[in-house]
Amino acid sequence: MNDLYAAVVHDVKNQLAELSLRLGVRSDAQQEMVIAMNAARRLSEMLLMYRQANDQLEINADSVSPADFLAILVAEYRELFPKLVIEINSENASAFAFFDDELLRMALGNAVHNACRAAHSTVRLAAYEQDKMLVFEVADDGPGYPESILLGGGVKPSAASGHGTGLGLYLARKIAELHHLQGRHGYVELSNAGGAVFRMFLP
């Protein structure tokens, strides 16, 4: 994929995102909106893979409120999955943290989307401090991760379910690792505890 193709993919992705927003105002087009959002997400993953392959994937960290970040992120998925309860707990997070808002929105958005598809009724998001690192957690009450995913941990592209390209977890791990401070790098942890639990640690 050269830069021209990348520009075309980016343009199509934006048009699909705009289409999904327009469909969102219609009460009879929820399924079509989800399809458009999924297509836009896949194109975003392709663009990130292209940038990584060409050593163009860089972090543009800025001061962001973890609480506001999660609130904005969740608003989209509450609209896409109106039958689910999506909870947020950010009381134990710092008021501000430094990370790449755009890249984390993509990485956490993929985790939230997977959780919403797997959940029976509830998805829980949290932001908190642990070992002097900021942790974003996404948990659901679904069947949990397959053993192969827990063992692989996103080291190589591997689908977390029977759907999708399998790039989401891999890219989330790469995005976490690009965040570093004083010799510490971000990372991703997966576990099962009453459902799947995704955690991203950022220094």
C-alpha positions in Angstrom: 0.0 0.0 0.0 1.6 3.3 -1.1 0.7 6.7 0.3 -2.0 7.3 -2.4 -3.8 4.1 -1.5 -3.5 5.0 2.2 -5.1 8.4 1.5 -8.0 6.7 -0.3 -8.5 4.2 2.5 -8.5 7.1 5.0 -11.1 9.0 2.9 -13.4 5.9 2.6 -13.1 5.3 6.4 -14.2 8.8 7.1 -17.2 8.5 4.7 -18.3 5.3 6.4 -18.0 6.9 9.8 -20.2 9.8 8.5 -22.7 7.3 7.1 -22.9 5.5 10.4 -23.6 8.8 12.2 -26.4 9.6 9.8 -27.9 6.2 10.2 -27.8 6.6 13.9 -30.6 9.2 13.8 -32.9 6.7 12.3 -34.7 4.2 14.5 -34.9 1.6 11.8 -31.2 1.4 10.8 -29.4 0.1 13.9 -28.0 -3.0 12.1 -26.8 -0.9 9.1 -25.1 1.6 11.5 -23.2 -1.3 13.2 -22.1 -2.6 9.8 -20.8 0.8 8.7 -19.0 1.3 12.0 -17.4 -2.1 11.7 -16.2 -1.4 8.2 -14.7 2.0 9.2 -13.0 0.3 12.2 -11.4 -2.4 9.9 -10.1 0.3 7.6 -8.6 2.1 10.6 -6.8 -1.1 11.5 -5.4 -1.4 8.0 -4.1 2.2 8.1 -2.4 1.5 11.5 -0.8 -1.7 10.1 0.5 0.3 7.1 1.9 3.0 9.4 3.6 0.4 11.6 5.1 -1.5 8.6 6.6 1.8 7.4 7.8 2.9 10.8 5.3 5.7 10.8 3.4 4.7 13.9 4.3 7.4 16.5 2.8 8.6 19.7 1.5 12.1 20.0 0.9 12.3 23.7 -1.1 15.1 25.3 -2.8 15.8 28.6 -6.1 13.9 28.7 -8.7 13.3 31.4 -9.2 9.5 31.7 -12.7 10.1 33.0 -13.7 12.3 30.1 -11.9 9.9 27.7 -14.0 7.0 28.9 -17.3 9.0 28.9 -16.8 10.0 25.3 -15.8 6.5 24.3 -18.8 4.9 26.0 -21.4 7.3 24.5 -20.9 5.7 21.0 -21.3 2.2 22.2 -24.3 2.9 24.4 -26.0 4.0 21.1 -24.7 1.0 19.2 -25.7 -1.5 21.9 -28.8 0.0 23.6 -29.8 -3.2 25.3 -26.5 -3.5 27.3 -25.6 -1.8 30.6 -22.3 -0.1 30.1 -20.8 1.1 33.4 -17.8 3.4 34.0 -15.7 3.7 37.1 -12.9 6.3 36.9 -12.9 7.5 40.5 -9.4 6.0 41.2 -7.8 7.6 38.1 -5.7 10.7 38.1 -7.4 13.9 36.9 -5.1 14.0 33.9 -2.7 11.7 32.2 -0.4 11.8 29.1 -1.3 9.5 26.2 -2.2 9.5 22.5 -6.0 10.1 22.6 -6.6 9.1 19.0 -4.6 5.8 19.1 -6.0 4.8 22.5 -9.5 5.6 21.3 -9.0 3.1 18.5 -7.4 0.5 20.8 -9.9 0.8 23.6 -12.8 1.1 21.1 -11.9 -2.3 19.7 -11.8 -3.8 23.2 -15.2 -2.2 24.1 -16.7 -3.4 20.8 -15.6 -7.0 21.4 -16.9 -6.8 24.9 -20.3 -5.5 23.8 -20.6 -8.3 21.2 -19.7 -11.0 23.8 -21.6 -9.6 26.8 -24.8 -11.1 28.1 -26.0 -7.9 29.7 -23.1 -5.8 31.2 -19.9 -4.2 30.1 -17.7 -2.5 32.7 -15.0 0.1 32.0 -12.6 1.4 34.5 -9.5 3.7 34.8 -7.3 3.6 37.8 -3.7 3.8 39.0 -1.6 0.6 39.7 2.1 0.5 40.3 2.5 4.1 39.1 0.8 3.2 35.8 -2.5 4.2 34.4 -4.7 1.2 33.7 -7.7 1.1 31.4 -9.9 -2.0 31.9 -12.7 -3.4 29.8 -14.6 -6.3 31.2 -17.8 -8.1 30.2 -20.0 -10.9 31.5 -19.8 -13.1 28.5 -18.0 -16.5 28.0 -14.5 -15.1 28.3 -11.4 -15.3 26.0 -10.6 -18.6 24.3 -7.5 -20.3 25.8 -5.6 -19.7 22.5 -6.1 -15.9 22.9 -5.0 -15.9 26.5 -1.8 -17.8 25.6 -1.1 -15.7 22.5 -1.7 -12.3 24.2 -1.7 -10.4 21.0 1.9 -11.0 20.1 0.7 -11.9 16.6 -2.6 -11.0 14.9 -5.2 -13.5 16.1 -9.0 -13.1 16.1 -10.5 -12.9 19.6 -13.7 -14.4 18.3 -15.0 -15.8 15.1 -15.4 -12.3 13.7 -13.1 -9.6 12.4 -9.6 -9.3 11.1 -7.8 -10.3 14.3 -5.8 -7.1 14.2 -7.4 -5.3 17.1 -5.6 -7.0 20.0 -2.3 -7.0 18.1 -2.5 -3.2 17.4 -3.6 -2.5 21.0 -0.5 -4.2 22.2 1.7 -2.2 19.8 0.0 1.1 20.8 0.6 0.3 24.5 4.2 -0.5 23.9 4.8 2.8 22.1 3.9 4.7 25.3 7.0 4.8 27.4 8.4 6.8 30.3 11.7 6.5 32.2 12.4 3.1 30.8 8.9 1.7 31.3 6.7 0.7 28.4 3.0 0.1 28.2 1.6 -3.4 27.8 -1.7 -5.3 27.6 -3.0 -8.1 29.9 -5.8 -10.5 29.2 -7.7 -12.7 31.7 -11.0 -14.3 32.4 -13.0 -13.4 35.5 -16.7 -13.9 35.1 -16.1 -12.9 31.4 -13.3 -11.5 29.4 -11.1 -8.8 31.0 -8.8 -6.6 28.9 -6.3 -4.3 30.6 -4.0 -1.7 29.1 -1.2 -0.4 31.3 0.4 3.0 30.4 3.5 4.5 32.2 
